[in-house]
Amino acid sequence: MGATTRTGLITGPLRDRFGFVARLDYYDVDELTTILSRAAQILGVELDPEGASEIASRSRGTPRIAHRLLKRVRDYAEVRADGTVTLDTARDALALFEVDELGLDKVDRAVLNALCRNFAGRAVGLGTLAVAVGEAPETVEDVYEPFLLQCGLLERTPRGRMATPAAFVHLGLHAPAAPGEAPNLF
């Protein structure tokens, strides 16, 4: 048995030795809410259904991320609230941790800000983008880009990475009429 997110890096002969190759999909909010409810029971966390749904909706379709966020929201609820993870407590905690409604974190937004504000919608090479956000190119490519691509906020072109119109909207900007023009605030 083996697992990877980089199937293309496995040689053909090795990949052919596996009797079955499957691709896992992301979880939907209802599935993650169920997973979080069970995790809350195991952790001894009082979790309202609305709080679970809020955390699930910001978990990028990934149980590992949902668990991590639940633990951080639980900590917040214990210190700054009555210990129960409600919708309001989850929203407040996730705002404190800078996880927005789409599940984007500080670095995701830094990537989008660099593309939209610094480079004004122009195509940018991976290395330049990585320097602009203070991350290694491999980290930008393997950690941040996949979710931004999945959300339709970033596209890879032959000339480089570009923000989509949806990225400008998410940041509260109007997309420039032509690449290279400065974006306007709403």
N, C-alpha and C positions, 0 to 999 in steps of 0.2 A: 504494500500500500504506500502511496506517496501523495503529497499535496504541494501545489505551487501556484503562484499567481503569474508565473513566467513560463508557461508551457513551451513557448517558442525557443527557450534556451536549452531544453532537454533534447538530446540527440534523438534522431529517429529510431535507431535500434533500441535505445533504452525505453523510449515511449511505447514502442511496439511490444515490449515484454509485458505491459499491463494489459490484462484481459478486458478492462472496461475503463474508458476515459470519460469522465463526467464534468460538467461545468455547473457550478452552484450559482443560483441567482440571489439577488439581494432580497431581504425580508421586507414585507410590507408593514405598515404601522400597526395593524391589528395583530400580526404575528409577534412583532416586537413587544407590544403591550402585554401579551400573554407571557412572553419570556420574562419581562420585567416584573410582572406580578408574582411569578414563581420565585424569581431571584430575591424579591423583597421579603417573601416568606422565609426563605433560607437565611437572609441577613437580619431578620427581625425588624424590618423597616415597615412602618405603617404608610401605605401607598394608596392614595385615592386613584380611581380609574382615570380621572382627567389628568392628574399628575403623571401617571404612567404613559398616557397617550402623548402628552407634551414632550416627555423625554424621548419616547419612541420616534416621534416625528422629526427629531433633531439628531437621530443616531445613524444617519447615512445608510440605513438598511442593514446595519451590521450589529449582531448581538454583542460582540466584544465592546464596541463603542457604547452601546446601550448600558451594559453593565458598568463600564467606567463612569459614565455620566450619572447613573443611579447612585453610585457610591459618593460622588462629589456632591450631588444634590442632597443626599442623606446627611452628609456632614454639615452642609449649609442649614438644613432644616433643624438639626440638633443644636446648632450654635445660635442661629438668628431667628428661629421660629419655635414652634412647640414640638418639633420632632416628627410631625406628620408631613409627608410629601403631598402637597395639594397642587392644584394647577398654578395658583399664584406663587407658591413657594418654588415650584419648578421653574417658572418663568423668571423669577427674581434671581435664582441661583444661576441659571443658564446665561442670563444677562451679565451677571458678575463674572462668569467664566468666559464671556465673549463668544458664546456659541449662539449664532443667530437662528432665525426661523427655518432656514434651509439646512442647518447643521454646519454652516461654515464657521471656522474658527479664525483666530487672529491672523494666522499665516495665509489661509485661503484668501481672506480679504486683502492682505498685503499684496498677494499676487495680482488680484483683480485691480487694486488701486494702482499698482505699477503699470499694468497694461492700459488702464483707462486714463489715469491722470498723468503719470510720468511720460508715457510713450504715446499718449493721445490717440489710441486706437491703431497705431501702426503695428506692423508685424515685428516681433522681437525674437531674437535667437534665444535658445534655452540658456546658454551661458550668461548672457546679458541679463535675462530675467532673474536668474538665480542670484547674481551679484546684487541686483536691485532689491531683493528681499532678504539677503543675507543667509541664504541656504545653499547647500551643495546642489549642483545640477541634477544629480541622481535623485536627491530627496524631492526636488520640485517635480521631476518627471514621474517618480514612482509613488509618492505619497500624496501630493496635492493635485496634480493634473487629472488623474483618473476621475475623481469626484466632480471637479469643475467641468470636465468634458461631459460626464454623465448628466449634469444639471443643465447643460447647454450654455454655460457661461464663458467657456473658453473653446477655441478651436485651434487645431494644428494645421498650418498651411505649409506649402513648400518654402515660403519665405520666412516662416517663424510662427510664434504663438500670437494669437490675436484675441482680444475680448470681443464677445458677441454683443449685440444690442441689449440682450437680457442682462449682461453684466453691468452695463451702464445704468440700466433701470434699477437693478439691485442696489447699486451704490448711490442712487438718487441723482444720477447725472443724465443729461441728454447725450446721446451718441453724437460724435461729430459728423457733420454732413459728408466730409471727406477725411480719410485717414490722415492724421497729422495735425488736424485742426484741434484747438483746445476744446475739451468738453465743457458744456455749460451746466451750471447747477439748476435744478428745478426752480 
